[in-house]
Amino acid sequence: MLTLLLGGARSGKSTLAVQMAERQHLPVVFVATAEAFDDDMAARIRRHRHERPAHWTTIECPVALAEAVDAAPADSFVVVDCLTVWMANLMVHGLDRTDAAAALLAALARRTAPTVVVSNEVGMGIVPEHQMSREYRDDLGRLNQQVAALAHTTLLMVAGRATRLDDPWTLLT
């Protein structure tokens, strides 16, 4: 029941997550990880709040993501948008990313109702020059792999189109 949507910026992953939630007959809990560090992000957050249906429950959760996932009612369709911003928030706040990721993975594994997690694929470019950027890329890449291992479906979004990502061992056997 877990779906991971990966892709680059403006690839259509968040749009698809919202469309998936709109097609459900379950109550929707939207877990937003963005934190308004500047005016641009504050404007984006306001726009996204306005775009979501009013009857959805929105949990704004920049760091305590595992707790937010656990707090969602068991019979709700949960959208987590997104791990990319959440990982950056953990770094900015100086929190332990390994423990937070482990707690999130455990919370996702406990869910039995449909859950969609959005994250960016940030490992397809050049090696970042700065250590902090490399740590971020590596930590998010590891987390994406771990969530994909739990997920029933993983899609890579490009230009609003999806490619299914399968476990390579199922393709090699």
C-alpha positions as CSV (number, residue, x, y, z in Angstrom):
1,M,0.0,0.0,0.0
2,L,3.1,2.3,0.0
3,T,3.9,4.2,-3.2
4,L,7.2,6.2,-3.7
5,L,7.2,8.9,-6.3
6,L,10.7,10.0,-7.3
7,G,11.8,12.6,-9.8
8,G,13.5,15.9,-10.3
9,A,12.1,19.4,-9.6
10,R,8.9,20.0,-11.5
11,S,8.7,16.4,-12.7
12,G,5.1,15.9,-11.8
13,K,5.6,13.8,-8.7
14,S,3.6,16.1,-6.3
15,T,0.9,16.6,-8.8
16,L,0.5,12.9,-9.2
17,A,0.4,12.4,-5.5
18,V,-2.4,14.9,-5.1
19,Q,-4.3,13.4,-8.0
20,M,-4.0,9.9,-6.4
21,A,-5.4,11.3,-3.2
22,E,-8.3,13.0,-5.0
23,R,-9.3,9.7,-6.5
24,Q,-9.6,7.9,-3.2
25,H,-12.7,7.3,-1.2
26,L,-10.8,7.5,2.0
27,P,-10.2,10.6,4.1
28,V,-6.9,12.2,3.1
29,V,-4.1,13.3,5.4
30,F,-1.5,15.5,3.7
31,V,1.8,15.7,5.5
32,A,3.7,18.8,4.4
33,T,7.4,19.1,5.3
34,A,8.1,22.6,4.0
35,E,9.3,25.2,6.4
36,A,9.2,28.9,5.5
37,F,12.9,29.9,5.7
38,D,12.5,32.8,3.2
39,D,9.8,34.8,1.5
40,D,9.8,32.6,-1.6
41,M,9.2,29.5,0.4
42,A,6.5,31.2,2.5
43,A,4.7,32.1,-0.8
44,R,5.0,28.5,-2.0
45,I,3.6,27.2,1.2
46,R,0.6,29.6,1.0
47,R,0.0,28.6,-2.6
48,H,0.1,24.9,-1.8
49,R,-2.3,25.3,1.2
50,H,-4.7,27.1,-1.1
51,E,-4.5,24.3,-3.8
52,R,-5.3,21.5,-1.5
53,P,-9.0,20.6,-1.0
54,A,-10.4,22.1,2.2
55,H,-11.8,18.8,3.5
56,W,-8.3,17.2,3.6
57,T,-6.5,17.2,6.9
58,T,-3.1,18.9,6.6
59,I,-0.3,18.3,9.0
60,E,2.6,20.7,8.7
61,C,5.6,18.8,10.0
62,P,9.1,20.1,9.1
63,V,11.0,17.6,11.3
64,A,8.8,15.1,13.3
65,L,7.7,13.2,10.3
66,A,7.6,9.7,11.8
67,E,5.3,11.0,14.5
68,A,3.0,12.7,11.9
69,V,2.8,9.5,9.9
70,D,2.0,7.5,13.1
71,A,-0.7,10.1,14.1
72,A,-2.6,9.7,10.8
73,P,-5.8,7.7,11.2
74,A,-5.3,4.1,10.2
75,D,-8.1,4.3,7.6
76,S,-6.8,7.5,5.8
77,F,-4.9,7.9,2.6
78,V,-1.6,9.7,3.5
79,V,0.5,11.8,1.3
80,V,4.0,12.8,2.5
81,D,5.4,15.7,0.5
82,C,8.3,15.6,0.6
83,L,11.4,13.7,1.9
84,T,13.7,16.1,0.1
85,V,12.7,19.1,2.1
86,W,12.4,17.0,5.3
87,M,16.0,15.8,5.0
88,A,17.2,19.4,4.5
89,N,15.2,20.5,7.5
90,L,16.9,17.9,9.7
91,M,20.3,19.2,8.5
92,V,19.4,22.8,9.2
93,H,18.1,22.0,12.7
94,G,21.2,19.8,13.4
95,L,19.1,16.7,14.1
96,D,20.2,13.1,13.8
97,R,19.3,12.1,10.3
98,T,20.0,8.3,10.8
99,D,17.7,8.0,13.8
100,A,15.0,10.2,12.2
101,A,15.1,8.1,9.0
102,A,14.9,4.8,11.0
103,A,11.8,6.1,12.8
104,L,10.2,7.2,9.6
105,L,10.8,3.8,7.9
106,A,9.3,2.1,10.9
107,A,6.2,4.4,10.8
108,L,5.7,3.8,7.1
109,A,6.1,0.0,7.6
110,R,3.3,0.1,10.2
111,R,0.8,1.7,7.9
112,T,-1.7,-0.6,6.2
113,A,-3.8,2.0,4.3
114,P,-2.5,3.6,1.1
115,T,0.4,6.0,1.6
116,V,2.3,8.0,-1.0
117,V,5.7,9.4,-0.3
118,V,7.3,12.1,-2.6
119,S,11.0,12.6,-2.9
120,N,13.5,14.0,-5.3
121,E,16.2,12.0,-7.0
122,V,19.3,14.1,-6.4
123,G,22.0,11.6,-7.3
124,M,22.0,12.0,-11.1
125,G,24.3,15.0,-11.3
126,I,27.9,15.8,-10.6
127,V,29.5,15.2,-7.3
128,P,28.8,18.3,-5.1
129,E,31.8,20.4,-4.3
130,H,30.9,20.9,-0.6
131,Q,30.9,18.2,2.1
132,M,27.5,19.2,3.5
133,S,26.0,18.9,0.0
134,R,27.6,15.5,-0.5
135,E,26.2,14.3,2.9
136,Y,22.8,15.6,1.9
137,R,22.8,13.8,-1.4
138,D,24.1,10.6,0.2
139,D,21.6,10.6,3.1
140,L,18.7,11.3,0.8
141,G,19.8,8.7,-1.7
142,R,20.1,6.1,1.1
143,L,16.6,7.1,2.4
144,N,15.1,6.9,-1.0
145,Q,16.5,3.4,-1.4
146,Q,15.1,2.3,2.0
147,V,11.7,3.7,1.2
148,A,11.7,2.1,-2.2
149,A,12.6,-1.3,-0.6
150,L,9.4,-0.9,1.6
151,A,7.2,0.4,-1.3
152,H,4.8,-1.8,-3.2
153,T,5.2,0.6,-6.2
154,T,8.0,3.0,-7.0
155,L,7.7,5.4,-9.9
156,L,10.3,7.7,-11.5
157,M,8.6,10.9,-12.7
158,V,10.0,12.8,-15.7
159,A,8.0,15.5,-17.5
160,G,4.7,14.4,-15.9
161,R,5.3,10.8,-17.1
162,A,6.1,7.8,-15.0
163,T,8.5,4.9,-15.3
164,R,8.0,2.0,-13.0
165,L,11.1,1.1,-11.0
166,D,11.4,-2.6,-10.1
167,D,13.7,-4.5,-7.8
168,P,16.7,-5.3,-10.0
169,W,16.8,-8.8,-8.7
170,T,13.4,-9.6,-10.0
171,L,14.6,-8.5,-13.5
172,L,17.9,-10.5,-13.2
173,T,16.3,-13.9,-12.3
